[in-house]
Structure formats: structure tokens, C-alpha cells
């Protein structure tokens, strides 16, 4: 019969995606806010109760492109509010809270406090990929900064200065052999994994205990910077890895 709804028509989702191509989406990773834009979407084929789309409330997931064009991600609209936000202010509010907890528990080494000794750094440009930086430096007597090509940054702590120097010299030789062009050393914040290892925020989030961020601690009220970025806090004491 003309105009009669088929079985396949009945299974079509009745709702529409919440976010459209070009919408801004924010992800909070520890105390870092990453900005994405929606590039597409697809239906999960079921609603929040796990029923098929005949229920008419299909879940949507979205493909995301990072602001710099290098990062890509996928998220579901049902994940919004935990680490995903469609509101920039809310994302930075969580990042500021997390930074306060991290700094007050000495869970991060901030790049602006690092005092590199004999830093070396190279930029590598290869066809079909973005330029990447590899770099190393000693940080005091018993710590070394390490960032190999296409890898996360790390800071490794050693028992003796001799071990530190050996690690640094070995890595400096390996990085020089990569064939990159010398460039300025650019340290990154690293976060505690254990007593001997600190790492970039993406790696650290997956490989360390961050229960402190979820125990209800709240920072004291403070004025949000005009540019909306997370504030930089002063250290009360010099940590051992800075000496």
C-alpha cells in the first residue's frame, strides 16, 4: 500500500544528533583542556536502556578533530559532563580544580620550574607527518628529561648522579642520530607515575592513580583569569628534582 511504513522505516531513529559538524567539544585530561570540533556522527543503534532504535531514542557518537589538526577522538553524547564538555567555562573550571589538587599533592613537575642542564633538542620533519621534537636534558644531579621522537615526555629519577649522566649521554647520542635539525629545548609538564618516573599528561592519566581528583577536594575561591586559562600557581618549596 502506498505510504505504508515498512519494517526498515520503523527502525530508523526518531531523534537527531545533539551536536553538529563544527561544534566545539572540550575534553579535560588531568588539568589540561583539549579542544575539538565535531566532524561527523553515527548512531549506536540503541537507546540508553540498550533497546534497539525502535524505541526512538538512539545514542549518538561523534568523530572529533583536534584544534591543531593532529589529534582525533570519538565520544558519545551520553559521556558529556564527566571529562567531556560542550561549554568551555565548565571545562576550565574542572581543569582549575584538578590543577589545585595536583599541585597541592606534589603530583606534577611544572615545566616553568625546570632548570635544564646541557639541553639538546631536534625537530624532525618527515614526509607525510607533522614535525616532531625530540629532546633531553639533565635536571639537577639525579633526574633526566626524555622525549624521544613520536613519544610522550618523561622525567626519570636515578639513585646516583653517575646513572643520570649515563642515561643523558646515551639519549643525546641517540637523538642526534635521528637526523633532525637543532632547535630550542621546550620542556613539558610531567605527572607522577611512581617514585622513579614522571610522564606527560596523556600517559600519566592511564598509568597512575588519580583518585585524589575524585575525593571531593575543592580549591578555595579565586578569580578566573581574563583569558580563561588555568592559573599558574607558585611553588612553596623547591622540590628535590629541581636542585
N, C-alpha and C positions, 0 to 999 in steps of 0.2 A: 504494500500500500504506500502510495506517495506520501512523504512527510513522516512516515513512521520511524521512531528511534530504533536503531539497531543495537545489538549487544555491545558492539565496539563503541558506539556513541555513548552508551550509558556508562562505560568505563572511563571516559575522558574526565580529567579533573575539572571541577567546577570553580575552584578558586584560581587566583592569579599569583604570580611571584610577588613577594613583598618588595624586592629590590630589583632595579632595572639597570641595564648597561650604563656604565658611567657613574653610578652611585658610589660614594666614598664609604669604605668599611675600615675599621681600625682593629688591630689585634695587639693586646698587651702581653708581652713576654717578659716576666720579671718586672723590671722598672723601665722597659723600653716600649715605646709605642711605634708600631709599624703601620703604615698607611697603604691601603689597597684601593683599587677601583674594580667594580663588577664588570666582567667581560662576557658573561653568559650564565645560563642556568639550566638545570634539568630536574625533572620530577623524581622523587623517591618511589612513586607508585603506591604509597600507602599514607595513612594519616597517623596522628600521634598515638593512636591505640593499636597500631600495627595492622589495621584493616586495610583492605585494598581500596583503590580510588573510587569504588562505587559509593563510599561514604562521603565523597565530595570534598575532603579536606586533605589533599595530598601535601606531603612535606616537600620543600624545595631546597636544593643545594645550589651553590654558586661557584663559578670559576672566578678567581681573582688574580689581577696583575699588580705587582708591587709598584710603588711610585717611581722607583728608579729603573723599572723595566727588567730587573734581574730576578726578582722574587715572584713566585706564583704560589697560590694556595687554593684550597677548596673549603668552604664552610657551609653549614646548614643554618637556616633562619631560626631553628629551634635551639641553636647554641648561643644565641645572642644574649649578652648580659653577663657571661662568665669571664671570658677573655676576649670576646668579640663584641664590638660596639658599632652602632651607626651614628653615634654622637661623639664628636672629638673631645668635648669638655669632659664627658664621663670617662673616656679612655684615659685622659691625662690625670683625672682625679684618682683613678686606681693606680696609675704608674707612680704618682707622687706618694701615695700611701705605701706602696711596695718599696719605694726607694728609702723612705724613712725607716722601715723595718729592717731592710738590708743593711743600711749604713749603721744603724744602732746596734746591730748584732755582728758587725765587722765581717759581713759576708761578701764584700766586694773590695777589689783593689781598683781605685779610680785612676784612669789614665793621666789625668792632670796632676796627680801626686807622684807619678813615677819619675825616677831620676835615672835615665838610661846611661850606661857606661859603654863606650865604643859601639854605638848602634850601627847596624848595617841594614840597608833596605833596597829592594829592587822592584821595579814594575815590569811585569811580564805581559806582552801583548802577542797573542797567537790568533791566527786566522779562525774566524768563526766563533770567537769567545770574547767576553769582556776583559779589559785589562785587570790584572790582579796584582796585589802587593804581597811579597814575601819578605820577612824581616826578623831580626833578632837583636838582642842587647842583653847585657848583664844588668841586673837590678840589685845593687848592693853586692855583698860578698857571697850570698847563698841563694840567689834567685836568678833565673834567666827567662826572658820573654822569647816566645817562639811563635812564629806564624809561617807555616810552610805554604807553598802555592796551593790555592783552592782549598785551604783548610781553615779551621777555626783558630783564633788566637789562644795561646796557653801561656801560663806562667808556671814554671816548675821550680820547686824549692828543694835544695840539696842539703846534705849534712855538713859538707865542708866547702870551702872556697875552691879547693882543687877540683872537686867534681863539677862545680859551677863553671869554672873556666874551661874545663874539658868539653862539657856539653856545648857551651857557647862557641868555642873554636870549631868544633865539628860541624855544627849547624851553619856557621858563617861560611865554611868551605862549601858545603852542600848547596847553599842558596846562591853563592857566586857561580857555581857550575850550571845553574839553571839558564844562564844566558840573558838575564833581564838587564834593564838599564838602571843605574843607580838613581835613587830617589830619596826624599826625606823620610825619616823614621816617623811612623804615625802609630803610637800605642793605642790600645783599646782597653776599655774596662773589662776586667775579668772577675769571675764569681767563684766562690769556694766550692770545690768538689770534695776535697779531703785535705789533710794536713800537708800534703806534698804537691797538690795540683789545683790550679785555678784555671778557668776557661771562659770563653766568650758566652754571652747570654743564651744563645740558641742551644749550645751543647750543655751548658750548666743546668738549664731548666729540665732537661731529660735525665741527667745523671747525678743529681744531688737532691737532698731533702729540703723542700721549701714549705714545710708545714708551718713555719713561723709566719708566713704570709697569710695564713688562714686561721690564725688563733684568736682573731678579734682585736688585735692591737690596732690602735688608731693614732696617727700623728697629732700633735697639738695643732690648733687652728693657725693658719698662716696665710698671708696674702699671695694669691696666684700671680706669677709674673705676667706682664702685659702681653708677651708673645706666646703665652700658653704652654711653654716648655717646662719640663720638670726642673725644679730649682737645684742648684748645686749647693751641697752642704759642706761646711768646713769640718775638717777632722779635729778632734780634741787632742789626740796624741799621734805621734809618729809610730807607725807600725814597724815591726821588725824587718819586714821585707823591703822597707824604704830606706833603711840605714845601710 
